[in-house]
Amino acid sequence: MPRTKADRVAPESEHPVAPIVAKRRCRDVIFLIIFLLYWAGMAFVAQSAVASGDPKRLVTPTDYLGQYCGYVNATATTASDVSAKPYLYYIDPVSLSYGVCVKSCPTDSALTTTYSTVICLYTETPDASTPSTTIASRIAAGKCSAYTYKSTPILNRCIPVDAISATLISQSPSAGNTTVSTNSMLSNGRSTAMQIITDLFTTWPVIAVFLAISLVVCFVWLVLLQWFAGPFVWFVVFAANGILIGASVWLYYYWQAKLTAFNSGSSSSSSAGTTLNTQTTASQYEVTWSQVAFIVCCVIAALLVLITIAMIKRIRIAVQIIKEASRALITMPLIVFFPMWIYAGIILLIIYFVAIMLYLFTPNGSVSISAGSLKITDPDMSNKLIWYHLFGCIWMFVFLSGINQITIAGAVASWYWSLDKKTRQHLPVLHSFGRVCRYHLGSVALGSLLIAIVELVRIILMFLQRRARQSGNRTFQAIVACLQCCAKCIELTMKFINKNAYIYIAIKGTAFFKSASAASSLLVRNALRLVAVDFVADFVLILSKLAVTAAAGFLCYLWLNYKSDMYANVNFPFITIIIVVVEAYMVATAFFSIFHMAIDTIFLSFLEDCETNDGSPEKPFYMSDNLRRIVGKTSTAPVADTRQNGKKVTEVNEF
């Protein structure tokens, strides 16, 4: 009696328990405690920074004595008290010499005629009793202004609002006949900027709509990958082989043509002059280099052909895994919205990092940390807290990224480790996130700590590289460059290990180091498969991001042209198109990073499935039929449940 599709699914009670739902317990708890204690210290750092810093100093101008305009400065004297003078004015705006703090910016441009209109250094300010000859000598010495220029305060700096004429500038001993047109530059800049801002206000609905369109295009592309991932990959593989073989053939004929021309020309070179000998030497070099190019291209083409033949089966596995990842994400479309919470947390973290860093960069004297009766004061405390704050924010950034990775891996793994993959799961992402928060935050804290340490080392090496360039010591520069290269390699290796450890944790629920060891060993034993999957996945994802970005930009261009009458007052439409392209690329990058994590999860689960299961009823394969066909695995798991005469009969299917 023929079996229906529903009959080929074993009853749920007979399904072996999948590894994804195995019992778990909290892992690496000590590192979660360390993480929480560190952030308790971050709270003290933030409190001390806010109490002692003043970010307004970063935009407040300083005068020629280094004092902040409009502030009470510790080094100020009675003559140089600028607490009531918030604006910076340059005595000579051409050479920008001697910036002094003033109560208000001049409202007229005029030559200096009396002591009441002259602006001088603090110790040179004249009064009614000062002779005019003394004022003139101070102007000649550049200590007083030869003229005043009409200006307006911008960022507390007196910026000219009219072009200063050469008649006024010529009164300054250091200016010559240069004309300052600060206002025209600022006006043009403001005009262009205002036009762009106006355009963006006009076209913001287009930008918002294409943000949603980019996400829809990503979903459509994901669906298409189920059918076109194979043709994409095989087209590129065969095209690469064909191009290299064709290039080798062309280089062969090119080399033979140059060799024939050289042989025919060299027979007459003995009777020729210097010019002919020079041409013969050049032809000989051309023959040699064309031969070298032909040999190199032949070797590369031969290697690529051999690699392609050897990797055909593994490339098929990679293509099928990409299709499986696409199927997994389609069954849980809401998974693309989960990272938004993580991205929101990262944005808040960046805002917090920048805000506290601004306070730490602008301390008012010595910074102190107090906790109860304990108080620590250090003149260099601010610099130490900057490094503490920096490391804490890096650790938190990597920690949030780790939660995102392990949650996505858990949701995709729950799909893979299910015998009936057509049954839609109930909130798999939230269940995965719940498992992470309950059991694995310690493991994420440990993995993120390792990455954060490497990142901090790289930042320190960046400062050392800058110092090395400034010192001009080439040996020091070479050493630091080598260390930076090693640190980058370590960073990439650690990120690779972390990602696969998180996937293994999501599947097995083991501790971080045990998961990292097991996952790395599994990948090393399947190194060629790993190379094929990574190559194919990277190619498909790059192509996908470019396709989504190009589609969004092109559609936006067509829309603005189609509705040209609606957007006739838009002066810079290409700005809107550029913003749409950038946002489409960002959406595609975020979306396909989830896809990449799904591919890695399916791949690692597939390797674990191959090694731990044998297709028996006790250990059935969880991979799809297509993957089993590719790797030649057979399944003897029970696939039918029928009853004859009241007795249960189980069929066994040899795949």
VEXTOR-162051 format. One record per residue (C-alpha): chain; z, y, x negated. Coordinates in steps of 0.1 Angstrom, whole numbers. Each point is the difference from the previous one (the first is absolute). Example, Ala and Ser with C-alpha at 12.3 -4.5 7.8 and 13.67 -1.06 7.14 Angstrom:
VEXTOR-162051
<"A"; <78; -45; -123>>
<"A"; <-7; 34; -14>>
//
This chain:
VEXTOR-162051
<"A"; <0; 0; 0>>
<"A"; <-10; 33; -16>>
<"A"; <28; 23; -9>>
<"A"; <1; 37; 10>>
<"A"; <9; 27; -25>>
<"A"; <35; 3; 16>>
<"A"; <6; -37; -5>>
<"A"; <-5; 3; -37>>
<"A"; <32; 20; -5>>
<"A"; <31; -19; -5>>
<"A"; <31; 8; 21>>
<"A"; <22; 27; -14>>
<"A"; <29; -25; -2>>
<"A"; <-20; -21; -25>>
<"A"; <-11; 29; -22>>
<"A"; <18; -1; -34>>
<"A"; <21; 31; -6>>
<"A"; <-21; 25; -20>>
<"A"; <15; 15; -32>>
<"A"; <-2; 35; 15>>
<"A"; <28; -9; 25>>
<"A"; <23; -18; -24>>
<"A"; <36; 10; 0>>
<"A"; <8; 29; -22>>
<"A"; <30; 17; -16>>
<"A"; <5; 34; -17>>
<"A"; <-14; 1; -35>>
<"A"; <7; 23; -30>>
<"A"; <27; 19; 18>>
<"A"; <15; 14; -32>>
<"A"; <-32; 21; -6>>
<"A"; <2; 14; 35>>
<"A"; <35; 11; -7>>
<"A"; <-11; 16; -32>>
<"A"; <-28; 18; 19>>
<"A"; <24; 13; 26>>
<"A"; <25; 12; -27>>
<"A"; <-28; 17; -18>>
<"A"; <-10; 19; 31>>
<"A"; <36; 10; 6>>
<"A"; <-2; 16; -34>>
<"A"; <-33; 17; 12>>
<"A"; <20; 16; 28>>
<"A"; <24; 15; -26>>
<"A"; <-30; 12; -20>>
<"A"; <-15; 17; 31>>
<"A"; <33; 16; 9>>
<"A"; <4; 14; -36>>
<"A"; <-36; 12; -2>>
<"A"; <1; 19; 33>>
<"A"; <34; 16; -10>>
<"A"; <-12; 12; -34>>
<"A"; <-38; 5; 4>>
<"A"; <-22; 27; 15>>
<"A"; <-36; -9; 5>>
<"A"; <-10; 36; 8>>
<"A"; <2; 6; -37>>
<"A"; <-32; -20; -5>>
<"A"; <-21; 26; 19>>
<"A"; <21; 30; -10>>
<"A"; <-16; 21; -27>>
<"A"; <18; 8; -33>>
<"A"; <-2; 33; -19>>
<"A"; <-7; 6; -37>>
<"A"; <37; -9; -7>>
<"A"; <-3; -33; 18>>
<"A"; <22; 11; 29>>
<"A"; <-6; -10; 36>>
<"A"; <-11; 30; 22>>
<"A"; <23; 5; 29>>
<"A"; <28; -22; -14>>
<"A"; <33; 7; -19>>
<"A"; <-8; -13; -35>>
<"A"; <28; -10; -23>>
<"A"; <-16; 18; -30>>
<"A"; <-6; 33; 19>>
<"A"; <15; 33; -11>>
<"A"; <6; 31; 20>>
<"A"; <-35; 13; -10>>
<"A"; <-18; -33; 7>>
<"A"; <17; -10; 33>>
<"A"; <-29; -11; 22>>
<"A"; <20; -15; 29>>
<"A"; <-14; 28; 23>>
<"A"; <-36; -2; -14>>
<"A"; <-18; -31; 14>>
<"A"; <-36; 8; -10>>
<"A"; <-17; -4; -34>>
<"A"; <-23; 29; -12>>
<"A"; <-21; 0; -32>>
<"A"; <0; 32; -19>>
<"A"; <-34; -9; -13>>
<"A"; <-18; -22; 25>>
<"A"; <-30; -7; -23>>
<"A"; <20; -15; -29>>
<"A"; <28; -11; 24>>
<"A"; <25; 14; -25>>
<"A"; <36; 9; 9>>
<"A"; <7; -12; 35>>
<"A"; <29; 19; 15>>
<"A"; <19; -5; 32>>
<"A"; <-4; 28; 26>>
<"A"; <15; 8; 34>>
<"A"; <-34; 3; 16>>
<"A"; <-36; -1; -10>>
<"A"; <-19; 33; -4>>
<"A"; <-19; 11; 31>>
<"A"; <-25; 23; -19>>
<"A"; <-21; -1; -31>>
<"A"; <5; 31; -22>>
<"A"; <5; 13; -35>>
<"A"; <36; 3; -11>>
<"A"; <9; 37; 1>>
<"A"; <38; 2; 4>>
<"A"; <31; -21; -9>>
<"A"; <4; -10; 37>>
<"A"; <-34; -18; 1>>
<"A"; <1; -17; -34>>
<"A"; <11; -37; -3>>
<"A"; <15; -10; -33>>
<"A"; <21; -26; -17>>
<"A"; <36; 0; 11>>
<"A"; <13; 17; -31>>
<"A"; <-28; 25; 0>>
<"A"; <3; 14; 35>>
<"A"; <-3; 38; -1>>
<"A"; <19; 25; 21>>
<"A"; <-5; 37; 9>>
<"A"; <13; 11; -35>>
<"A"; <-25; -21; -19>>
<"A"; <-27; 21; -16>>
<"A"; <-36; -7; 10>>
<"A"; <-9; -6; -36>>
<"A"; <25; -28; -2>>
<"A"; <-15; -16; 31>>
<"A"; <-35; 3; -15>>
<"A"; <12; -16; -32>>
<"A"; <15; -29; 19>>
<"A"; <-32; -4; 20>>
<"A"; <-19; -1; -33>>
<"A"; <24; -27; -13>>
<"A"; <-7; -21; 31>>
<"A"; <36; 2; 12>>
<"A"; <-8; 21; 31>>
<"A"; <-29; -2; 24>>
<"A"; <-29; 24; -5>>
<"A"; <-8; -2; 37>>
<"A"; <12; -18; 31>>
<"A"; <-24; -22; 21>>
<"A"; <2; -6; 37>>
<"A"; <13; -35; 5>>
<"A"; <15; -24; 25>>
<"A"; <26; -27; -6>>
<"A"; <-15; -35; -1>>
<"A"; <26; -27; -10>>
<"A"; <22; 30; -10>>
<"A"; <-26; 12; -25>>
<"A"; <-17; 35; 4>>
<"A"; <-37; -9; 3>>
<"A"; <-26; 28; 1>>
<"A"; <-16; 6; 34>>
<"A"; <-27; 23; -13>>
<"A"; <-22; -2; -30>>
<"A"; <16; 20; -28>>
<"A"; <-25; 25; -13>>
<"A"; <-9; 3; -36>>
<"A"; <13; 36; 0>>
<"A"; <35; -13; 5>>
<"A"; <-3; -30; -23>>
<"A"; <-13; 21; -28>>
<"A"; <34; 18; -1>>
<"A"; <16; -33; -13>>
<"A"; <-1; -3; -38>>
<"A"; <-8; -37; 1>>
<"A"; <-24; -3; 29>>
<"A"; <-33; 16; -11>>
<"A"; <-24; 5; 28>>
<"A"; <6; -33; 18>>
<"A"; <1; 2; 38>>
<"A"; <24; -22; 19>>
<"A"; <-12; -13; 33>>
<"A"; <29; -22; 10>>
<"A"; <-4; 10; 37>>
<"A"; <-36; -11; 3>>
<"A"; <9; -34; -15>>
<"A"; <30; -5; 23>>
<"A"; <-20; 13; 30>>
<"A"; <-29; -23; -6>>
<"A"; <24; -29; -5>>
<"A"; <19; 7; 32>>
<"A"; <-32; 5; 19>>
<"A"; <-14; -34; -11>>
<"A"; <33; -17; 6>>
<"A"; <4; 15; 34>>
<"A"; <-36; -10; 10>>
<"A"; <8; -36; -11>>
<"A"; <33; 0; 19>>
<"A"; <-18; 14; 31>>
<"A"; <-27; -28; -3>>
<"A"; <28; -26; -2>>
<"A"; <17; 14; 31>>
<"A"; <-34; -2; 18>>
<"A"; <-9; -35; -11>>
<"A"; <35; -16; 0>>
<"A"; <-9; -21; 31>>
<"A"; <-29; -15; -20>>
<"A"; <23; -8; -29>>
<"A"; <26; -16; 23>>
<"A"; <-27; -20; 19>>
<"A"; <-16; -13; -32>>
<"A"; <35; -11; -13>>
<"A"; <1; -24; 30>>
<"A"; <-37; -9; -4>>
<"A"; <7; -10; -37>>
<"A"; <27; -24; 12>>
<"A"; <-23; -14; 26>>
<"A"; <-28; -4; -26>>
<"A"; <25; -19; -22>>
<"A"; <7; -24; 29>>
<"A"; <-37; -5; 7>>
<"A"; <-6; -6; -37>>
<"A"; <28; -25; 0>>
<"A"; <-16; -19; 29>>
<"A"; <-34; 0; -17>>
<"A"; <15; -14; -32>>
<"A"; <6; -33; 19>>
<"A"; <-38; -5; 1>>
<"A"; <-14; 22; -29>>
<"A"; <26; -5; -28>>
<"A"; <-20; -30; -13>>
<"A"; <-34; 17; 0>>
<"A"; <15; 31; -16>>
<"A"; <15; -20; -29>>
<"A"; <-29; -24; -6>>
<"A"; <-25; 29; 1>>
<"A"; <18; 18; -27>>
<"A"; <5; -32; -21>>
<"A"; <-37; -10; 2>>
<"A"; <-11; 36; -5>>
<"A"; <21; 3; -31>>
<"A"; <-15; -32; -14>>
<"A"; <-35; 11; 10>>
<"A"; <4; 35; -16>>
<"A"; <13; -14; -33>>
<"A"; <-28; -27; -2>>
<"A"; <-26; 26; 9>>
<"A"; <14; 24; -26>>
<"A"; <-1; -28; -26>>
<"A"; <-37; -7; 8>>
<"A"; <-9; 37; -2>>
<"A"; <19; 4; -33>>
<"A"; <-19; -30; -14>>
<"A"; <-34; 15; 7>>
<"A"; <12; 34; -11>>
<"A"; <12; -14; -33>>
<"A"; <-33; -20; -5>>
<"A"; <-21; 31; 7>>
<"A"; <20; 21; -25>>
<"A"; <-2; -28; -26>>
<"A"; <-38; -3; 4>>
<"A"; <-3; 38; -4>>
<"A"; <22; 0; -31>>
<"A"; <-19; -29; -16>>
<"A"; <-34; 17; 6>>
<"A"; <12; 33; -13>>
<"A"; <19; -12; -31>>
<"A"; <-32; -14; -16>>
<"A"; <-13; 35; -5>>
<"A"; <33; 16; -10>>
<"A"; <-6; -6; -37>>
<"A"; <-28; 26; -1>>
<"A"; <17; 25; 23>>
<"A"; <22; 29; -8>>
<"A"; <36; 8; 6>>
<"A"; <-4; 7; 37>>
<"A"; <-15; -34; 6>>
<"A"; <27; -17; -19>>
<"A"; <26; 18; 21>>
<"A"; <-17; -11; 32>>
<"A"; <-1; -36; -13>>
<"A"; <37; 1; -7>>
<"A"; <7; 13; 35>>
<"A"; <-22; -27; 15>>
<"A"; <18; -27; -20>>
<"A"; <34; 12; 14>>
<"A"; <-15; 0; 35>>
<"A"; <-11; -36; -5>>
<"A"; <34; -11; -13>>
<"A"; <20; 17; 28>>
<"A"; <-24; -14; 27>>
<"A"; <5; -35; -14>>
<"A"; <38; 5; -1>>
<"A"; <-1; 13; 36>>
<"A"; <-21; -30; 11>>
<"A"; <24; -25; -16>>
<"A"; <31; 16; 14>>
<"A"; <-15; 2; 35>>
<"A"; <-11; -37; -2>>
<"A"; <35; -11; -10>>
<"A"; <16; 20; 28>>
<"A"; <-26; -13; 25>>
<"A"; <5; -36; -11>>
<"A"; <38; 4; 2>>
<"A"; <-2; 15; 34>>
<"A"; <-23; -28; 12>>
<"A"; <24; -27; -14>>
<"A"; <30; 18; 15>>
<"A"; <-17; 2; 34>>
<"A"; <-8; -37; 0>>
<"A"; <35; -9; -11>>
<"A"; <16; 24; 25>>
<"A"; <-21; -7; 31>>
<"A"; <27; -21; 17>>
<"A"; <27; 25; -9>>
<"A"; <-21; 30; 12>>
<"A"; <-4; -19; 33>>
<"A"; <38; -4; 2>>
<"A"; <3; 38; -7>>
<"A"; <-24; 9; 27>>
<"A"; <17; -24; 25>>
<"A"; <34; 15; -9>>
<"A"; <-13; 35; 7>>
<"A"; <-12; -12; 34>>
<"A"; <33; -16; 7>>
<"A"; <18; 32; -9>>
<"A"; <-23; 18; 24>>
<"A"; <9; -24; 28>>
<"A"; <37; 3; -7>>
<"A"; <-1; 38; 3>>
<"A"; <-20; -1; 31>>
<"A"; <26; -22; 17>>
<"A"; <26; 27; -8>>
<"A"; <-17; 34; 2>>
<"A"; <33; 19; 2>>
<"A"; <6; -10; -36>>
<"A"; <-20; 31; -11>>
<"A"; <26; 23; 16>>
<"A"; <30; -14; -18>>
<"A"; <-8; 16; -34>>
<"A"; <1; 34; 18>>
<"A"; <38; -2; 1>>
<"A"; <0; -8; -37>>
<"A"; <-24; 29; -7>>
<"A"; <22; 23; 21>>
<"A"; <30; -11; -21>>
<"A"; <-20; 6; -32>>
<"A"; <-10; 35; 12>>
<"A"; <37; 9; 7>>
<"A"; <9; -14; -34>>
<"A"; <-25; 22; -17>>
<"A"; <12; 30; 19>>
<"A"; <36; -9; -9>>
<"A"; <-10; -5; -37>>
<"A"; <-18; 33; -3>>
<"A"; <28; 20; 18>>
<"A"; <28; -14; -22>>
<"A"; <-21; 4; -31>>
<"A"; <-6; 36; 8>>
<"A"; <38; 5; 1>>
<"A"; <5; -19; -32>>
<"A"; <-26; 21; -18>>
<"A"; <17; 33; 10>>
<"A"; <38; -4; -8>>
<"A"; <23; 31; 0>>
<"A"; <18; -8; -32>>
<"A"; <17; -34; -8>>
<"A"; <-3; -27; 26>>
<"A"; <30; -21; 9>>
<"A"; <5; -32; 20>>
<"A"; <33; -5; 19>>
<"A"; <13; -30; 18>>
<"A"; <36; 3; 12>>
<"A"; <22; 10; -30>>
<"A"; <-28; -8; -25>>
<"A"; <-22; 29; -11>>
<"A"; <-26; -1; -27>>
<"A"; <-16; 32; -13>>
<"A"; <-27; 0; -27>>
<"A"; <-24; 28; -11>>
<"A"; <-28; -26; -2>>
<"A"; <10; -18; 32>>
<"A"; <-30; 13; 19>>
<"A"; <-25; -18; -23>>
<"A"; <20; -32; 2>>
<"A"; <1; 2; 38>>
<"A"; <-38; 6; 1>>
<"A"; <-6; -34; -17>>
<"A"; <26; -17; 23>>
<"A"; <-17; 15; 31>>
<"A"; <-35; -9; -13>>
<"A"; <9; -37; -6>>
<"A"; <18; -2; 34>>
<"A"; <-31; 13; 19>>
<"A"; <-23; -23; -20>>
<"A"; <22; -30; 9>>
<"A"; <1; 10; 37>>
<"A"; <-38; 5; 0>>
<"A"; <-6; -35; -14>>
<"A"; <27; -14; 23>>
<"A"; <-18; 13; 31>>
<"A"; <-33; -13; -13>>
<"A"; <16; -34; -5>>
<"A"; <13; -1; 35>>
<"A"; <-35; 7; 13>>
<"A"; <-15; -27; -22>>
<"A"; <25; -28; 9>>
<"A"; <-1; 9; 37>>
<"A"; <-38; -3; 1>>
<"A"; <1; -32; -20>>
<"A"; <26; -15; 24>>
<"A"; <-21; 8; 30>>
<"A"; <-32; -14; -15>>
<"A"; <18; -30; -13>>
<"A"; <14; -8; 34>>
<"A"; <-36; -1; 12>>
<"A"; <-12; -23; -28>>
<"A"; <30; -24; 3>>
<"A"; <-8; -7; 36>>
<"A"; <-20; -31; 10>>
<"A"; <-14; 17; 31>>
<"A"; <-14; 33; -14>>
<"A"; <-15; 9; 34>>
<"A"; <33; 5; 16>>
<"A"; <10; 36; -2>>
<"A"; <34; 5; -15>>
<"A"; <27; 21; 15>>
<"A"; <6; 32; -20>>
<"A"; <-5; -16; -34>>
<"A"; <3; 33; -19>>
<"A"; <33; 9; 15>>
<"A"; <13; -36; -6>>
<"A"; <-11; 3; -36>>
<"A"; <16; 34; -4>>
<"A"; <32; -14; 15>>
<"A"; <0; -29; -26>>
<"A"; <-5; 25; -28>>
<"A"; <29; 23; 11>>
<"A"; <23; -29; 6>>
<"A"; <-6; -22; -30>>
<"A"; <-22; 15; -27>>
<"A"; <9; 37; -6>>
<"A"; <18; -11; -32>>
<"A"; <-32; -17; -13>>
<"A"; <-20; 31; 8>>
<"A"; <26; 22; -18>>
<"A"; <-2; -23; -31>>
<"A"; <-38; 0; 0>>
<"A"; <-2; 38; 5>>
<"A"; <26; 5; -27>>
<"A"; <-22; -17; -26>>
<"A"; <-31; 20; 10>>
<"A"; <21; 33; 0>>
<"A"; <12; -7; -36>>
<"A"; <-35; -5; -12>>
<"A"; <-12; 32; 18>>
<"A"; <28; 20; -15>>
<"A"; <-9; -13; -35>>
<"A"; <-36; 11; 6>>
<"A"; <11; 35; 11>>
<"A"; <21; 3; -32>>
<"A"; <-30; -11; -20>>
<"A"; <-21; 27; 17>>
<"A"; <24; 27; -12>>
<"A"; <-1; -16; -35>>
<"A"; <-38; 1; 1>>
<"A"; <1; 37; 8>>
<"A"; <24; 6; -29>>
<"A"; <-23; -20; -22>>
<"A"; <-30; 21; 9>>
<"A"; <19; 32; -6>>
<"A"; <13; -13; -34>>
<"A"; <-35; -9; -12>>
<"A"; <13; -32; -16>>
<"A"; <-28; -25; 4>>
<"A"; <21; -30; -9>>
<"A"; <27; 9; 25>>
<"A"; <-28; 6; 26>>
<"A"; <-15; -35; -7>>
<"A"; <34; -17; 2>>
<"A"; <9; 16; 33>>
<"A"; <-35; -7; 14>>
<"A"; <4; -37; -8>>
<"A"; <35; 0; 16>>
<"A"; <-14; 16; 31>>
<"A"; <-28; -26; 2>>
<"A"; <25; -28; -4>>
<"A"; <22; 16; 27>>
<"A"; <-30; 2; 24>>
<"A"; <-8; -37; -6>>
<"A"; <36; -9; 7>>
<"A"; <0; 21; 31>>
<"A"; <-31; -17; 14>>
<"A"; <14; -34; -9>>
<"A"; <33; 8; 17>>
<"A"; <-17; 13; 32>>
<"A"; <-21; -32; 1>>
<"A"; <31; -22; -5>>
<"A"; <20; 20; 26>>
<"A"; <-27; -2; 26>>
<"A"; <-3; -38; -2>>
<"A"; <38; -4; -2>>
<"A"; <3; 20; 32>>
<"A"; <-26; -23; 16>>
<"A"; <18; -31; -11>>
<"A"; <33; 15; 12>>
<"A"; <-16; 6; 34>>
<"A"; <-11; -36; 1>>
<"A"; <29; -19; -15>>
<"A"; <29; 24; 2>>
<"A"; <11; -6; -36>>
<"A"; <15; 24; -25>>
<"A"; <-22; 25; -19>>
<"A"; <-1; -16; -34>>
<"A"; <-5; -35; 14>>
<"A"; <-27; 13; 22>>
<"A"; <-17; 18; -28>>
<"A"; <1; -31; -22>>
<"A"; <-13; -23; 27>>
<"A"; <-28; 24; 11>>
<"A"; <-11; 7; -36>>
<"A"; <-1; -37; -9>>
<"A"; <-20; -7; 31>>
<"A"; <-25; 27; -9>>
<"A"; <-3; -11; -36>>
<"A"; <-7; -36; 11>>
<"A"; <-29; 15; 21>>
<"A"; <-12; 27; -24>>
<"A"; <-37; -4; 7>>
<"A"; <6; 2; 38>>
<"A"; <21; 31; -6>>
<"A"; <-28; 16; -20>>
<"A"; <-26; -7; 27>>
<"A"; <22; 12; 28>>
<"A"; <10; 32; -18>>
<"A"; <-36; 8; -10>>
<"A"; <-14; -7; 35>>
<"A"; <29; 18; 18>>
<"A"; <-2; 31; -22>>
<"A"; <-38; 2; 5>>
<"A"; <3; -4; 38>>
<"A"; <28; 26; 3>>
<"A"; <-18; 25; -22>>
<"A"; <-31; -4; 21>>
<"A"; <20; 2; 32>>
<"A"; <17; 33; -10>>
<"A"; <-33; 15; -11>>
<"A"; <-16; -11; 33>>
<"A"; <27; 14; 22>>
<"A"; <1; 33; -19>>
<"A"; <-38; 4; 0>>
<"A"; <-2; -8; 36>>
<"A"; <26; 25; 10>>
<"A"; <-15; 28; -21>>
<"A"; <-35; -7; 13>>
<"A"; <11; -1; 36>>
<"A"; <19; 32; -4>>
<"A"; <-31; 17; -15>>
<"A"; <-22; -13; 29>>
<"A"; <26; 13; 25>>
<"A"; <2; 35; -15>>
<"A"; <-38; 2; 0>>
<"A"; <-3; -14; 35>>
<"A"; <26; 25; 13>>
<"A"; <-12; 29; -22>>
<"A"; <1; 25; 29>>
<"A"; <37; -9; 6>>
<"A"; <8; 6; -37>>
<"A"; <-23; 29; -7>>
<"A"; <29; 21; -12>>
<"A"; <10; -26; -26>>
<"A"; <-8; 15; -34>>
<"A"; <8; -30; -22>>
<"A"; <-8; -32; 19>>
<"A"; <0; -20; -33>>
<"A"; <37; 7; -3>>
<"A"; <6; -19; 33>>
<"A"; <-22; -28; -11>>
<"A"; <18; -3; -34>>
<"A"; <34; -1; 18>>
<"A"; <-14; -27; 24>>
<"A"; <-12; -20; -30>>
<"A"; <33; 3; -18>>
<"A"; <20; -10; 30>>
<"A"; <-24; -29; 7>>
<"A"; <5; -12; -36>>
<"A"; <38; 3; 3>>
<"A"; <-1; -20; 33>>
<"A"; <-23; -26; -14>>
<"A"; <22; -3; -32>>
<"A"; <32; -5; 21>>
<"A"; <-17; -24; 24>>
<"A"; <-17; -21; -26>>
<"A"; <32; -1; -21>>
<"A"; <14; -20; 29>>
<"A"; <-31; -21; 0>>
<"A"; <4; -6; -38>>
<"A"; <36; -11; 6>>
<"A"; <-11; -24; 27>>
<"A"; <-26; -15; -24>>
<"A"; <26; -5; -27>>
<"A"; <24; -16; 25>>
<"A"; <-26; -23; 15>>
<"A"; <-11; -10; -36>>
<"A"; <35; -8; -12>>
<"A"; <8; -18; 32>>
<"A"; <-32; -20; -4>>
<"A"; <10; -10; -36>>
<"A"; <35; -10; 12>>
<"A"; <-15; -19; 29>>
<"A"; <-23; -20; -23>>
<"A"; <28; -9; -24>>
<"A"; <28; -9; 25>>
<"A"; <-19; -16; 28>>
<"A"; <-22; -31; 1>>
<"A"; <-13; 0; 36>>
<"A"; <23; -26; 12>>
<"A"; <19; 3; 33>>
<"A"; <31; 9; -19>>
<"A"; <-18; 25; -23>>
<"A"; <-31; 13; 19>>
<"A"; <-23; 27; -15>>
<"A"; <4; 34; 15>>
<"A"; <-33; 13; -14>>
<"A"; <-30; 4; 23>>
<"A"; <-27; -26; 4>>
<"A"; <-25; 21; -20>>
<"A"; <24; 2; -30>>
<"A"; <7; -38; 2>>
<"A"; <-38; -6; -1>>
<"A"; <-4; 22; -30>>
<"A"; <28; -16; -21>>
<"A"; <-7; -35; 13>>
<"A"; <34; -6; 16>>
<"A"; <5; -25; 28>>
<"A"; <26; 1; 28>>
<"A"; <16; -30; 16>>
<"A"; <23; 21; 22>>
<"A"; <3; -10; 36>>
<"A"; <-25; 21; 20>>
<"A"; <0; -15; 34>>
<"A"; <26; -10; 26>>
<"A"; <-11; -20; 29>>
<"A"; <17; -25; 23>>
<"A"; <-13; -33; 11>>
<"A"; <19; -20; 26>>
<"A"; <30; 23; -5>>
<"A"; <1; -7; -38>>
<"A"; <-5; 27; -26>>
<"A"; <-31; -5; -22>>
<"A"; <-4; 22; -31>>
<"A"; <-35; 2; -16>>
<"A"; <-3; 6; -37>>
<"A"; <-30; 20; -11>>
<"A"; <-14; -5; -35>>
<"A"; <-15; 33; -9>>
//
